Amino acid sequence: MRQLIRPFEPGAVSISKMEFDIQFRDDIPQILRGLQSIYLNPTIREEVFQILETIIPAEIDRQNGRPGMALWTILVMGI
């Protein structure tokens, strides 16, 4: 079954502890803060995952996913 979020690997930094320089002129810090906000808010995160579930093509087996391709990874890679 496809995972929503992969478990943290040893040595990984928690997304809740990451800080981003919002004064940076590039869009990346704002995008990362948005992803952090989605990840840390369970209600919004569940809504996002429900939307992602609806856009997965019908011919894809929802009970079987590619290893490492959790819905969160699909969202981040899509952005």
N, CA, C, O and CB atoms as a CASP TS submission, in Angstrom:
PFRMAT TS
TARGET T0000
AUTHOR 0000-0000-0000
METHOD Language model
MODEL 1
PARENT N/A
ATOM      1  N   MET     1       0.833  -1.175   0.000  1.00  0.00           N
ATOM      2  CA  MET     1       0.000   0.000   0.000  1.00  0.00           C
ATOM      3  C   MET     1       0.881   1.241   0.000  1.00  0.00           C
ATOM      4  O   MET     1       1.904   1.287   0.683  1.00  0.00           O
ATOM      5  CB  MET     1      -0.950  -0.004   1.206  1.00  0.00           C
ATOM      6  N   ARG     2       0.479   2.243  -0.767  1.00  0.00           N
ATOM      7  CA  ARG     2       1.268   3.456  -0.848  1.00  0.00           C
ATOM      8  C   ARG     2       1.231   4.196   0.488  1.00  0.00           C
ATOM      9  O   ARG     2       0.168   4.368   1.084  1.00  0.00           O
ATOM     10  CB  ARG     2       0.757   4.357  -1.983  1.00  0.00           C
ATOM     11  N   GLN     3       2.389   4.626   0.944  1.00  0.00           N
ATOM     12  CA  GLN     3       2.485   5.361   2.200  1.00  0.00           C
ATOM     13  C   GLN     3       2.139   6.826   1.959  1.00  0.00           C
ATOM     14  O   GLN     3       2.347   7.348   0.864  1.00  0.00           O
ATOM     15  CB  GLN     3       3.902   5.225   2.815  1.00  0.00           C
ATOM     16  N   LEU     4       1.615   7.478   2.982  1.00  0.00           N
ATOM     17  CA  LEU     4       1.384   8.913   2.882  1.00  0.00           C
ATOM     18  C   LEU     4       2.690   9.666   3.087  1.00  0.00           C
ATOM     19  O   LEU     4       3.049  10.546   2.304  1.00  0.00           O
ATOM     20  CB  LEU     4       0.332   9.370   3.907  1.00  0.00           C
ATOM     21  N   ILE     5       3.394   9.302   4.157  1.00  0.00           N
ATOM     22  CA  ILE     5       4.676   9.922   4.474  1.00  0.00           C
ATOM     23  C   ILE     5       5.639   8.829   4.890  1.00  0.00           C
ATOM     24  O   ILE     5       5.307   7.978   5.714  1.00  0.00           O
ATOM     25  CB  ILE     5       4.531  10.996   5.594  1.00  0.00           C
ATOM     26  N   ARG     6       6.834   8.854   4.316  1.00  0.00           N
ATOM     27  CA  ARG     6       7.838   7.873   4.723  1.00  0.00           C
ATOM     28  C   ARG     6       8.366   8.222   6.104  1.00  0.00           C
ATOM     29  O   ARG     6       8.467   9.399   6.449  1.00  0.00           O
ATOM     30  CB  ARG     6       8.995   7.810   3.702  1.00  0.00           C
ATOM     31  N   PRO     7       8.706   7.209   6.900  1.00  0.00           N
ATOM     32  CA  PRO     7       9.266   7.484   8.230  1.00  0.00           C
ATOM     33  C   PRO     7      10.641   8.158   8.108  1.00  0.00           C
ATOM     34  O   PRO     7      11.349   7.981   7.117  1.00  0.00           O
ATOM     35  CB  PRO     7       9.382   6.171   9.051  1.00  0.00           C
ATOM     36  N   PHE     8      10.998   8.928   9.132  1.00  0.00           N
ATOM     37  CA  PHE     8      12.309   9.576   9.126  1.00  0.00           C
ATOM     38  C   PHE     8      13.416   8.543   9.160  1.00  0.00           C
ATOM     39  O   PHE     8      13.314   7.509   9.821  1.00  0.00           O
ATOM     40  CB  PHE     8      12.445  10.533  10.313  1.00  0.00           C
ATOM     41  N   GLU     9      14.462   8.847   8.438  1.00  0.00           N
ATOM     42  CA  GLU     9      15.644   7.991   8.432  1.00  0.00           C
ATOM     43  C   GLU     9      16.604   8.481   9.508  1.00  0.00           C
ATOM     44  O   GLU     9      16.587   9.663   9.853  1.00  0.00           O
ATOM     45  CB  GLU     9      16.331   7.984   7.031  1.00  0.00           C
ATOM     46  N   PRO    10      17.438   7.600  10.041  1.00  0.00           N
ATOM     47  CA  PRO    10      18.408   8.028  11.055  1.00  0.00           C
ATOM     48  C   PRO    10      19.281   9.166  10.526  1.00  0.00           C
ATOM     49  O   PRO    10      19.781   9.105   9.403  1.00  0.00           O
ATOM     50  CB  PRO    10      19.291   6.842  11.492  1.00  0.00           C
ATOM     51  N   GLY    11      19.455  10.185  11.333  1.00  0.00           N
ATOM     52  CA  GLY    11      20.282  11.317  10.954  1.00  0.00           C
ATOM     53  C   GLY    11      19.535  12.406  10.201  1.00  0.00           C
ATOM     54  O   GLY    11      20.111  13.459   9.927  1.00  0.00           O
ATOM     55  N   ALA    12      18.275  12.188   9.859  1.00  0.00           N
ATOM     56  CA  ALA    12      17.503  13.187   9.138  1.00  0.00           C
ATOM     57  C   ALA    12      17.060  14.292  10.091  1.00  0.00           C
ATOM     58  O   ALA    12      16.813  14.045  11.271  1.00  0.00           O
ATOM     59  CB  ALA    12      16.285  12.542   8.453  1.00  0.00           C
ATOM     60  N   VAL    13      16.962  15.505   9.569  1.00  0.00           N
ATOM     61  CA  VAL    13      16.514  16.648  10.361  1.00  0.00           C
ATOM     62  C   VAL    13      15.003  16.775  10.221  1.00  0.00           C
ATOM     63  O   VAL    13      14.472  16.709   9.112  1.00  0.00           O
ATOM     64  CB  VAL    13      17.228  17.963   9.913  1.00  0.00           C
ATOM     65  N   SER    14      14.318  16.956  11.327  1.00  0.00           N
ATOM     66  CA  SER    14      12.867  17.113  11.311  1.00  0.00           C
ATOM     67  C   SER    14      12.489  18.395  10.578  1.00  0.00           C
ATOM     68  O   SER    14      13.122  19.434  10.765  1.00  0.00           O
ATOM     69  CB  SER    14      12.303  17.125  12.747  1.00  0.00           C
ATOM     70  N   ILE    15      11.460  18.318   9.749  1.00  0.00           N
ATOM     71  CA  ILE    15      11.017  19.492   8.996  1.00  0.00           C
ATOM     72  C   ILE    15      10.538  20.596   9.934  1.00  0.00           C
ATOM     73  O   ILE    15      10.598  21.774   9.581  1.00  0.00           O
ATOM     74  CB  ILE    15       9.897  19.111   8.018  1.00  0.00           C
ATOM     75  N   SER    16      10.068  20.234  11.112  1.00  0.00           N
ATOM     76  CA  SER    16       9.587  21.242  12.061  1.00  0.00           C
ATOM     77  C   SER    16      10.727  22.096  12.614  1.00  0.00           C
ATOM     78  O   SER    16      10.488  23.202  13.099  1.00  0.00           O
ATOM     79  CB  SER    16       8.846  20.567  13.210  1.00  0.00           C
ATOM     80  N   LYS    17      11.957  21.601  12.548  1.00  0.00           N
ATOM     81  CA  LYS    17      13.105  22.328  13.096  1.00  0.00           C
ATOM     82  C   LYS    17      13.855  23.140  12.048  1.00  0.00           C
ATOM     83  O   LYS    17      14.810  23.844  12.377  1.00  0.00           O
ATOM     84  CB  LYS    17      14.055  21.360  13.749  1.00  0.00           C
ATOM     85  N   MET    18      13.436  23.050  10.797  1.00  0.00           N
ATOM     86  CA  MET    18      14.125  23.786   9.743  1.00  0.00           C
ATOM     87  C   MET    18      13.700  25.243   9.740  1.00  0.00           C
ATOM     88  O   MET    18      12.531  25.562   9.959  1.00  0.00           O
ATOM     89  CB  MET    18      13.852  23.155   8.379  1.00  0.00           C
ATOM     90  N   GLU    19      14.658  26.123   9.491  1.00  0.00           N
ATOM     91  CA  GLU    19      14.388  27.556   9.395  1.00  0.00           C
ATOM     92  C   GLU    19      14.842  28.038   8.027  1.00  0.00           C
ATOM     93  O   GLU    19      15.863  27.596   7.502  1.00  0.00           O
ATOM     94  CB  GLU    19      15.105  28.350  10.535  1.00  0.00           C
ATOM     95  N   PHE    20      14.057  28.959   7.458  1.00  0.00           N
ATOM     96  CA  PHE    20      14.343  29.454   6.116  1.00  0.00           C
ATOM     97  C   PHE    20      14.461  30.971   6.151  1.00  0.00           C
ATOM     98  O   PHE    20      13.714  31.641   6.864  1.00  0.00           O
ATOM     99  CB  PHE    20      13.245  29.014   5.118  1.00  0.00           C
ATOM    100  N   ASP    21      15.390  31.504   5.389  1.00  0.00           N
ATOM    101  CA  ASP    21      15.604  32.940   5.308  1.00  0.00           C
ATOM    102  C   ASP    21      14.561  33.533   4.364  1.00  0.00           C
ATOM    103  O   ASP    21      14.676  33.396   3.146  1.00  0.00           O
ATOM    104  CB  ASP    21      17.051  33.268   4.827  1.00  0.00           C
ATOM    105  N   ILE    22      13.543  34.191   4.923  1.00  0.00           N
ATOM    106  CA  ILE    22      12.477  34.724   4.074  1.00  0.00           C
ATOM    107  C   ILE    22      12.883  36.017   3.377  1.00  0.00           C
ATOM    108  O   ILE    22      12.156  36.504   2.511  1.00  0.00           O
ATOM    109  CB  ILE    22      11.228  34.961   4.897  1.00  0.00           C
ATOM    110  N   GLN    23      14.033  36.579   3.741  1.00  0.00           N
ATOM    111  CA  GLN    23      14.525  37.791   3.079  1.00  0.00           C
ATOM    112  C   GLN    23      15.233  37.468   1.765  1.00  0.00           C
ATOM    113  O   GLN    23      15.536  38.362   0.975  1.00  0.00           O
ATOM    114  CB  GLN    23      15.475  38.551   4.006  1.00  0.00           C
ATOM    115  N   PHE    24      15.491  36.177   1.543  1.00  0.00           N
ATOM    116  CA  PHE    24      16.143  35.726   0.314  1.00  0.00           C
ATOM    117  C   PHE    24      15.264  36.083  -0.866  1.00  0.00           C
ATOM    118  O   PHE    24      14.048  35.912  -0.777  1.00  0.00           O
ATOM    119  CB  PHE    24      16.423  34.200   0.349  1.00  0.00           C
ATOM    120  N   ARG    25      15.809  36.566  -1.957  1.00  0.00           N
ATOM    121  CA  ARG    25      15.016  37.063  -3.079  1.00  0.00           C
ATOM    122  C   ARG    25      14.417  35.964  -3.943  1.00  0.00           C
ATOM    123  O   ARG    25      13.521  36.232  -4.744  1.00  0.00           O
ATOM    124  CB  ARG    25      15.860  37.947  -3.932  1.00  0.00           C
ATOM    125  N   ASP    26      14.886  34.751  -3.797  1.00  0.00           N
ATOM    126  CA  ASP    26      14.368  33.644  -4.592  1.00  0.00           C
ATOM    127  C   ASP    26      13.045  33.156  -3.997  1.00  0.00           C
ATOM    128  O   ASP    26      12.737  33.453  -2.842  1.00  0.00           O
ATOM    129  CB  ASP    26      15.399  32.486  -4.659  1.00  0.00           C
ATOM    130  N   ASP    27      12.265  32.409  -4.780  1.00  0.00           N
ATOM    131  CA  ASP    27      10.979  31.884  -4.318  1.00  0.00           C
ATOM    132  C   ASP    27      11.113  30.618  -3.472  1.00  0.00           C
ATOM    133  O   ASP    27      10.161  30.230  -2.794  1.00  0.00           O
ATOM    134  CB  ASP    27      10.094  31.599  -5.504  1.00  0.00           C
ATOM    135  N   ILE    28      12.256  29.980  -3.498  1.00  0.00           N
ATOM    136  CA  ILE    28      12.431  28.695  -2.828  1.00  0.00           C
ATOM    137  C   ILE    28      12.128  28.753  -1.329  1.00  0.00           C
ATOM    138  O   ILE    28      11.424  27.871  -0.838  1.00  0.00           O
ATOM    139  CB  ILE    28      13.840  28.205  -3.036  1.00  0.00           C
ATOM    140  N   PRO    29      12.621  29.743  -0.573  1.00  0.00           N
ATOM    141  CA  PRO    29      12.294  29.765   0.861  1.00  0.00           C
ATOM    142  C   PRO    29      10.788  29.842   1.132  1.00  0.00           C
ATOM    143  O   PRO    29      10.295  29.207   2.064  1.00  0.00           O
ATOM    144  CB  PRO    29      12.983  30.941   1.525  1.00  0.00           C
ATOM    145  N   GLN    30      10.060  30.610   0.327  1.00  0.00           N
ATOM    146  CA  GLN    30       8.616  30.707   0.516  1.00  0.00           C
ATOM    147  C   GLN    30       7.935  29.380   0.200  1.00  0.00           C
ATOM    148  O   GLN    30       7.007  28.974   0.900  1.00  0.00           O
ATOM    149  CB  GLN    30       8.036  31.819  -0.360  1.00  0.00           C
ATOM    150  N   ILE    31       8.388  28.710  -0.842  1.00  0.00           N
ATOM    151  CA  ILE    31       7.843  27.396  -1.202  1.00  0.00           C
ATOM    152  C   ILE    31       8.115  26.398  -0.079  1.00  0.00           C
ATOM    153  O   ILE    31       7.227  25.637   0.305  1.00  0.00           O
ATOM    154  CB  ILE    31       8.456  26.888  -2.537  1.00  0.00           C
ATOM    155  N   LEU    32       9.327  26.401   0.442  1.00  0.00           N
ATOM    156  CA  LEU    32       9.685  25.481   1.518  1.00  0.00           C
ATOM    157  C   LEU    32       8.888  25.774   2.790  1.00  0.00           C
ATOM    158  O   LEU    32       8.484  24.846   3.491  1.00  0.00           O
ATOM    159  CB  LEU    32      11.185  25.565   1.807  1.00  0.00           C
ATOM    160  N   ARG    33       8.663  27.037   3.091  1.00  0.00           N
ATOM    161  CA  ARG    33       7.845  27.374   4.264  1.00  0.00           C
ATOM    162  C   ARG    33       6.405  26.922   4.064  1.00  0.00           C
ATOM    163  O   ARG    33       5.755  26.487   5.015  1.00  0.00           O
ATOM    164  CB  ARG    33       7.889  28.890   4.541  1.00  0.00           C
ATOM    165  N   GLY    34       5.899  27.021   2.837  1.00  0.00           N
ATOM    166  CA  GLY    34       4.550  26.546   2.544  1.00  0.00           C
ATOM    167  C   GLY    34       4.445  25.042   2.732  1.00  0.00           C
ATOM    168  O   GLY    34       3.487  24.553   3.331  1.00  0.00           O
ATOM    169  N   LEU    35       5.437  24.300   2.220  1.00  0.00           N
ATOM    170  CA  LEU    35       5.458  22.849   2.402  1.00  0.00           C
ATOM    171  C   LEU    35       5.566  22.492   3.883  1.00  0.00           C
ATOM    172  O   LEU    35       4.914  21.559   4.352  1.00  0.00           O
ATOM    173  CB  LEU    35       6.626  22.224   1.619  1.00  0.00           C
ATOM    174  N   GLN    36       6.382  23.229   4.606  1.00  0.00           N
ATOM    175  CA  GLN    36       6.534  22.995   6.047  1.00  0.00           C
ATOM    176  C   GLN    36       5.197  23.209   6.754  1.00  0.00           C
ATOM    177  O   GLN    36       4.827  22.437   7.638  1.00  0.00           O
ATOM    178  CB  GLN    36       7.619  23.931   6.646  1.00  0.00           C
ATOM    179  N   SER    37       4.483  24.248   6.367  1.00  0.00           N
ATOM    180  CA  SER    37       3.186  24.539   6.971  1.00  0.00           C
ATOM    181  C   SER    37       2.186  23.421   6.696  1.00  0.00           C
ATOM    182  O   SER    37       1.452  23.011   7.596  1.00  0.00           O
ATOM    183  CB  SER    37       2.643  25.868   6.448  1.00  0.00           C
ATOM    184  N   ILE    38       2.151  22.927   5.464  1.00  0.00           N
ATOM    185  CA  ILE    38       1.260  21.811   5.113  1.00  0.00           C
ATOM    186  C   ILE    38       1.624  20.575   5.923  1.00  0.00           C
ATOM    187  O   ILE    38       0.748  19.897   6.461  1.00  0.00           O
ATOM    188  CB  ILE    38       1.337  21.499   3.598  1.00  0.00           C
ATOM    189  N   TYR    39       2.910  20.285   6.008  1.00  0.00           N
ATOM    190  CA  TYR    39       3.376  19.082   6.702  1.00  0.00           C
ATOM    191  C   TYR    39       3.027  19.113   8.184  1.00  0.00           C
ATOM    192  O   TYR    39       2.666  18.086   8.759  1.00  0.00           O
ATOM    193  CB  TYR    39       4.882  18.924   6.530  1.00  0.00           C
ATOM    194  N   LEU    40       3.132  20.276   8.803  1.00  0.00           N
ATOM    195  CA  LEU    40       2.940  20.378  10.251  1.00  0.00           C
ATOM    196  C   LEU    40       1.480  20.519  10.662  1.00  0.00           C
ATOM    197  O   LEU    40       1.169  20.386  11.845  1.00  0.00           O
ATOM    198  CB  LEU    40       3.714  21.547  10.781  1.00  0.00           C
ATOM    199  N   ASN    41       0.577  20.782   9.724  1.00  0.00           N
ATOM    200  CA  ASN    41      -0.839  20.925  10.048  1.00  0.00           C
ATOM    201  C   ASN    41      -1.580  19.674   9.568  1.00  0.00           C
ATOM    202  O   ASN    41      -1.843  19.543   8.372  1.00  0.00           O
ATOM    203  CB  ASN    41      -1.440  22.218   9.398  1.00  0.00           C
ATOM    204  N   PRO    42      -1.921  18.753  10.474  1.00  0.00           N
ATOM    205  CA  PRO    42      -2.529  17.480  10.073  1.00  0.00           C
ATOM    206  C   PRO    42      -3.835  17.625   9.287  1.00  0.00           C
ATOM    207  O   PRO    42      -4.106  16.825   8.392  1.00  0.00           O
ATOM    208  CB  PRO    42      -2.786  16.651  11.290  1.00  0.00           C
ATOM    209  N   THR    43      -4.636  18.627   9.609  1.00  0.00           N
ATOM    210  CA  THR    43      -5.906  18.822   8.910  1.00  0.00           C
ATOM    211  C   THR    43      -5.672  19.197   7.456  1.00  0.00           C
ATOM    212  O   THR    43      -6.257  18.603   6.551  1.00  0.00           O
ATOM    213  CB  THR    43      -6.741  19.901   9.604  1.00  0.00           C
ATOM    214  N   ILE    44      -4.823  20.176   7.241  1.00  0.00           N
ATOM    215  CA  ILE    44      -4.523  20.607   5.871  1.00  0.00           C
ATOM    216  C   ILE    44      -3.809  19.498   5.117  1.00  0.00           C
ATOM    217  O   ILE    44      -4.094  19.251   3.946  1.00  0.00           O
ATOM    218  CB  ILE    44      -3.665  21.891   5.873  1.00  0.00           C
ATOM    219  N   ARG    45      -2.875  18.828   5.794  1.00  0.00           N
ATOM    220  CA  ARG    45      -2.128  17.747   5.140  1.00  0.00           C
ATOM    221  C   ARG    45      -3.069  16.654   4.648  1.00  0.00           C
ATOM    222  O   ARG    45      -2.903  16.144   3.540  1.00  0.00           O
ATOM    223  CB  ARG    45      -1.089  17.152   6.103  1.00  0.00           C
ATOM    224  N   GLU    46      -4.059  16.291   5.466  1.00  0.00           N
ATOM    225  CA  GLU    46      -5.022  15.261   5.069  1.00  0.00           C
ATOM    226  C   GLU    46      -5.834  15.716   3.861  1.00  0.00           C
ATOM    227  O   GLU    46      -6.101  14.919   2.962  1.00  0.00           O
ATOM    228  CB  GLU    46      -5.960  14.921   6.239  1.00  0.00           C
ATOM    229  N   GLU    47      -6.227  16.980   3.829  1.00  0.00           N
ATOM    230  CA  GLU    47      -6.964  17.515   2.685  1.00  0.00           C
ATOM    231  C   GLU    47      -6.122  17.459   1.409  1.00  0.00           C
ATOM    232  O   GLU    47      -6.624  17.113   0.340  1.00  0.00           O
ATOM    233  CB  GLU    47      -7.404  18.959   2.964  1.00  0.00           C
ATOM    234  N   VAL    48      -4.848  17.798   1.531  1.00  0.00           N
ATOM    235  CA  VAL    48      -3.948  17.743   0.374  1.00  0.00           C
ATOM    236  C   VAL    48      -3.805  16.304  -0.121  1.00  0.00           C
ATOM    237  O   VAL    48      -3.825  16.059  -1.327  1.00  0.00           O
ATOM    238  CB  VAL    48      -2.560  18.327   0.735  1.00  0.00           C
ATOM    239  N   PHE    49      -3.660  15.351   0.804  1.00  0.00           N
ATOM    240  CA  PHE    49      -3.531  13.950   0.407  1.00  0.00           C
ATOM    241  C   PHE    49      -4.805  13.436  -0.256  1.00  0.00           C
ATOM    242  O   PHE    49      -4.739  12.625  -1.179  1.00  0.00           O
ATOM    243  CB  PHE    49      -3.190  13.087   1.620  1.00  0.00           C
ATOM    244  N   GLN    50      -5.969  13.902   0.210  1.00  0.00           N
ATOM    245  CA  GLN    50      -7.218  13.502  -0.426  1.00  0.00           C
ATOM    246  C   GLN    50      -7.273  14.016  -1.869  1.00  0.00           C
ATOM    247  O   GLN    50      -7.731  13.306  -2.764  1.00  0.00           O
ATOM    248  CB  GLN    50      -8.426  14.027   0.379  1.00  0.00           C
ATOM    249  N   ILE    51      -6.813  15.230  -2.092  1.00  0.00           N
ATOM    250  CA  ILE    51      -6.768  15.768  -3.459  1.00  0.00           C
ATOM    251  C   ILE    51      -5.803  14.961  -4.311  1.00  0.00           C
ATOM    252  O   ILE    51      -6.112  14.638  -5.458  1.00  0.00           O
ATOM    253  CB  ILE    51      -6.353  17.257  -3.450  1.00  0.00           C
ATOM    254  N   LEU    52      -4.641  14.632  -3.766  1.00  0.00           N
ATOM    255  CA  LEU    52      -3.664  13.827  -4.516  1.00  0.00           C
ATOM    256  C   LEU    52      -4.238  12.465  -4.883  1.00  0.00           C
ATOM    257  O   LEU    52      -4.000  11.964  -5.982  1.00  0.00           O
ATOM    258  CB  LEU    52      -2.375  13.646  -3.699  1.00  0.00           C
ATOM    259  N   GLU    53      -4.994  11.864  -3.966  1.00  0.00           N
ATOM    260  CA  GLU    53      -5.604  10.555  -4.244  1.00  0.00           C
ATOM    261  C   GLU    53      -6.563  10.627  -5.432  1.00  0.00           C
ATOM    262  O   GLU    53      -6.675   9.673  -6.202  1.00  0.00           O
ATOM    263  CB  GLU    53      -6.351  10.040  -3.002  1.00  0.00           C
ATOM    264  N   THR    54      -7.253  11.759  -5.580  1.00  0.00           N
ATOM    265  CA  THR    54      -8.230  11.877  -6.670  1.00  0.00           C
ATOM    266  C   THR    54      -7.568  12.047  -8.023  1.00  0.00           C
ATOM    267  O   THR    54      -8.191  11.756  -9.044  1.00  0.00           O
ATOM    268  CB  THR    54      -9.158  13.042  -6.415  1.00  0.00           C
ATOM    269  N   ILE    55      -6.324  12.511  -8.065  1.00  0.00           N
ATOM    270  CA  ILE    55      -5.680  12.735  -9.364  1.00  0.00           C
ATOM    271  C   ILE    55      -4.808  11.568  -9.813  1.00  0.00           C
ATOM    272  O   ILE    55      -4.261  11.590 -10.916  1.00  0.00           O
ATOM    273  CB  ILE    55      -4.845  13.984  -9.307  1.00  0.00           C
ATOM    274  N   ILE    56      -4.676  10.553  -8.967  1.00  0.00           N
ATOM    275  CA  ILE    56      -3.935   9.358  -9.387  1.00  0.00           C
ATOM    276  C   ILE    56      -4.789   8.634 -10.426  1.00  0.00           C
ATOM    277  O   ILE    56      -5.955   8.345 -10.159  1.00  0.00           O
ATOM    278  CB  ILE    56      -3.599   8.413  -8.156  1.00  0.00           C
ATOM    279  N   PRO    57      -4.234   8.334 -11.610  1.00  0.00           N
ATOM    280  CA  PRO    57      -5.027   7.691 -12.662  1.00  0.00           C
ATOM    281  C   PRO    57      -5.691   6.394 -12.191  1.00  0.00           C
ATOM    282  O   PRO    57      -5.153   5.682 -11.343  1.00  0.00           O
ATOM    283  CB  PRO    57      -4.147   7.403 -13.864  1.00  0.00           C
ATOM    284  N   ALA    58      -6.860   6.102 -12.751  1.00  0.00           N
ATOM    285  CA  ALA    58      -7.660   4.946 -12.340  1.00  0.00           C
ATOM    286  C   ALA    58      -6.944   3.622 -12.589  1.00  0.00           C
ATOM    287  O   ALA    58      -7.148   2.664 -11.844  1.00  0.00           O
ATOM    288  CB  ALA    58      -8.985   4.949 -13.073  1.00  0.00           C
ATOM    289  N   GLU    59      -6.114   3.555 -13.616  1.00  0.00           N
ATOM    290  CA  GLU    59      -5.444   2.288 -13.935  1.00  0.00           C
ATOM    291  C   GLU    59      -4.267   1.978 -13.004  1.00  0.00           C
ATOM    292  O   GLU    59      -3.698   0.889 -13.077  1.00  0.00           O
ATOM    293  CB  GLU    59      -4.955   2.318 -15.368  1.00  0.00           C
ATOM    294  N   ILE    60      -3.903   2.902 -12.147  1.00  0.00           N
ATOM    295  CA  ILE    60      -2.818   2.694 -11.184  1.00  0.00           C
ATOM    296  C   ILE    60      -3.360   1.936  -9.978  1.00  0.00           C
ATOM    297  O   ILE    60      -4.399   2.294  -9.422  1.00  0.00           O
ATOM    298  CB  ILE    60      -2.186   4.052 -10.744  1.00  0.00           C
ATOM    299  N   ASP    61      -2.652   0.894  -9.584  1.00  0.00           N
ATOM    300  CA  ASP    61      -3.043   0.107  -8.409  1.00  0.00           C
ATOM    301  C   ASP    61      -2.741   0.917  -7.152  1.00  0.00           C
ATOM    302  O   ASP    61      -1.579   1.158  -6.827  1.00  0.00           O
ATOM    303  CB  ASP    61      -2.297  -1.270  -8.374  1.00  0.00           C
ATOM    304  N   ARG    62      -3.784   1.334  -6.453  1.00  0.00           N
ATOM    305  CA  ARG    62      -3.619   2.170  -5.259  1.00  0.00           C
ATOM    306  C   ARG    62      -3.072   1.381  -4.064  1.00  0.00           C
ATOM    307  O   ARG    62      -2.583   1.984  -3.109  1.00  0.00           O
ATOM    308  CB  ARG    62      -4.951   2.805  -4.884  1.00  0.00           C
ATOM    309  N   GLN    63      -3.144   0.066  -4.099  1.00  0.00           N
ATOM    310  CA  GLN    63      -2.652  -0.763  -3.005  1.00  0.00           C
ATOM    311  C   GLN    63      -1.172  -1.098  -3.163  1.00  0.00           C
ATOM    312  O   GLN    63      -0.557  -1.657  -2.255  1.00  0.00           O
ATOM    313  CB  GLN    63      -3.463  -2.042  -2.915  1.00  0.00           C
ATOM    314  N   ASN    64      -0.607  -0.759  -4.309  1.00  0.00           N
ATOM    315  CA  ASN    64       0.760  -1.112  -4.607  1.00  0.00           C
ATOM    316  C   ASN    64       1.463   0.120  -5.142  1.00  0.00           C
ATOM    317  O   ASN    64       1.043   0.666  -6.162  1.00  0.00           O
ATOM    318  CB  ASN    64       0.833  -2.282  -5.613  1.00  0.00           C
ATOM    319  N   GLY    65       2.491   0.562  -4.502  1.00  0.00           N
ATOM    320  CA  GLY    65       3.193   1.753  -4.954  1.00  0.00           C
ATOM    321  C   GLY    65       4.671   1.487  -5.117  1.00  0.00           C
ATOM    322  O   GLY    65       5.208   0.504  -4.605  1.00  0.00           O
ATOM    323  N   ARG    66       5.311   2.373  -5.833  1.00  0.00           N
ATOM    324  CA  ARG    66       6.752   2.267  -6.013  1.00  0.00           C
ATOM    325  C   ARG    66       7.438   2.574  -4.680  1.00  0.00           C
ATOM    326  O   ARG    66       7.081   3.547  -4.017  1.00  0.00           O
ATOM    327  CB  ARG    66       7.250   3.231  -7.137  1.00  0.00           C
ATOM    328  N   PRO    67       8.407   1.766  -4.284  1.00  0.00           N
ATOM    329  CA  PRO    67       9.093   2.033  -3.017  1.00  0.00           C
ATOM    330  C   PRO    67       9.684   3.447  -2.997  1.00  0.00           C
ATOM    331  O   PRO    67      10.364   3.862  -3.936  1.00  0.00           O
ATOM    332  CB  PRO    67      10.203   0.992  -2.782  1.00  0.00           C
ATOM    333  N   GLY    68       9.414   4.167  -1.924  1.00  0.00           N
ATOM    334  CA  GLY    68       9.944   5.516  -1.785  1.00  0.00           C
ATOM    335  C   GLY    68       9.045   6.598  -2.354  1.00  0.00           C
ATOM    336  O   GLY    68       9.313   7.781  -2.148  1.00  0.00           O
ATOM    337  N   MET    69       7.986   6.228  -3.064  1.00  0.00           N
ATOM    338  CA  MET    69       7.120   7.242  -3.659  1.00  0.00           C
ATOM    339  C   MET    69       5.861   7.425  -2.818  1.00  0.00           C
ATOM    340  O   MET    69       4.754   7.106  -3.252  1.00  0.00           O
ATOM    341  CB  MET    69       6.749   6.859  -5.103  1.00  0.00           C
ATOM    342  N   ALA    70       6.049   7.935  -1.628  1.00  0.00           N
ATOM    343  CA  ALA    70       4.920   8.267  -0.768  1.00  0.00           C
ATOM    344  C   ALA    70       4.206   9.478  -1.355  1.00  0.00           C
ATOM    345  O   ALA    70       4.782  10.197  -2.171  1.00  0.00           O
ATOM    346  CB  ALA    70       5.386   8.547   0.696  1.00  0.00           C
ATOM    347  N   LEU    71       2.968   9.710  -0.955  1.00  0.00           N
ATOM    348  CA  LEU    71       2.220  10.852  -1.479  1.00  0.00           C
ATOM    349  C   LEU    71       2.933  12.171  -1.180  1.00  0.00           C
ATOM    350  O   LEU    71       2.889  13.094  -1.993  1.00  0.00           O
ATOM    351  CB  LEU    71       0.808  10.875  -0.888  1.00  0.00           C
ATOM    352  N   TRP    72       3.580  12.264  -0.038  1.00  0.00           N
ATOM    353  CA  TRP    72       4.315  13.482   0.287  1.00  0.00           C
ATOM    354  C   TRP    72       5.450  13.703  -0.717  1.00  0.00           C
ATOM    355  O   TRP    72       5.676  14.832  -1.152  1.00  0.00           O
ATOM    356  CB  TRP    72       4.873  13.408   1.725  1.00  0.00           C
ATOM    357  N   THR    73       6.156  12.652  -1.082  1.00  0.00           N
ATOM    358  CA  THR    73       7.236  12.766  -2.065  1.00  0.00           C
ATOM    359  C   THR    73       6.686  13.202  -3.411  1.00  0.00           C
ATOM    360  O   THR    73       7.296  14.027  -4.092  1.00  0.00           O
ATOM    361  CB  THR    73       7.986  11.434  -2.206  1.00  0.00           C
ATOM    362  N   ILE    74       5.540  12.656  -3.803  1.00  0.00           N
ATOM    363  CA  ILE    74       4.927  13.058  -5.058  1.00  0.00           C
ATOM    364  C   ILE    74       4.575  14.538  -5.036  1.00  0.00           C
ATOM    365  O   ILE    74       4.797  15.237  -6.024  1.00  0.00           O
ATOM    366  CB  ILE    74       3.682  12.220  -5.337  1.00  0.00           C
ATOM    367  N   LEU    75       4.031  15.025  -3.929  1.00  0.00           N
ATOM    368  CA  LEU    75       3.686  16.432  -3.799  1.00  0.00           C
ATOM    369  C   LEU    75       4.927  17.316  -3.918  1.00  0.00           C
ATOM    370  O   LEU    75       4.938  18.275  -4.689  1.00  0.00           O
ATOM    371  CB  LEU    75       2.982  16.683  -2.466  1.00  0.00           C
ATOM    372  N   VAL    76       5.965  16.993  -3.157  1.00  0.00           N
ATOM    373  CA  VAL    76       7.180  17.803  -3.170  1.00  0.00           C
ATOM    374  C   VAL    76       7.830  17.796  -4.547  1.00  0.00           C
ATOM    375  O   VAL    76       8.252  18.846  -5.031  1.00  0.00           O
ATOM    376  CB  VAL    76       8.169  17.299  -2.121  1.00  0.00           C
ATOM    377  N   MET    77       7.917  16.647  -5.179  1.00  0.00           N
ATOM    378  CA  MET    77       8.511  16.572  -6.511  1.00  0.00           C
ATOM    379  C   MET    77       7.664  17.320  -7.546  1.00  0.00           C
ATOM    380  O   MET    77       8.205  17.879  -8.500  1.00  0.00           O
ATOM    381  CB  MET    77       8.680  15.110  -6.930  1.00  0.00           C
ATOM    382  N   GLY    78       6.341  17.332  -7.360  1.00  0.00           N
ATOM    383  CA  GLY    78       5.476  18.064  -8.268  1.00  0.00           C
ATOM    384  C   GLY    78       5.652  19.557  -8.171  1.00  0.00           C
ATOM    385  O   GLY    78       5.521  20.277  -9.160  1.00  0.00           O
ATOM    386  N   ILE    79       5.950  20.019  -6.978  1.00  0.00           N
ATOM    387  CA  ILE    79       6.140  21.451  -6.778  1.00  0.00           C
ATOM    388  C   ILE    79       7.506  21.853  -7.316  1.00  0.00           C
ATOM    389  O   ILE    79       7.875  23.025  -7.249  1.00  0.00           O
ATOM    390  CB  ILE    79       6.006  21.827  -5.278  1.00  0.00           C
TER
END
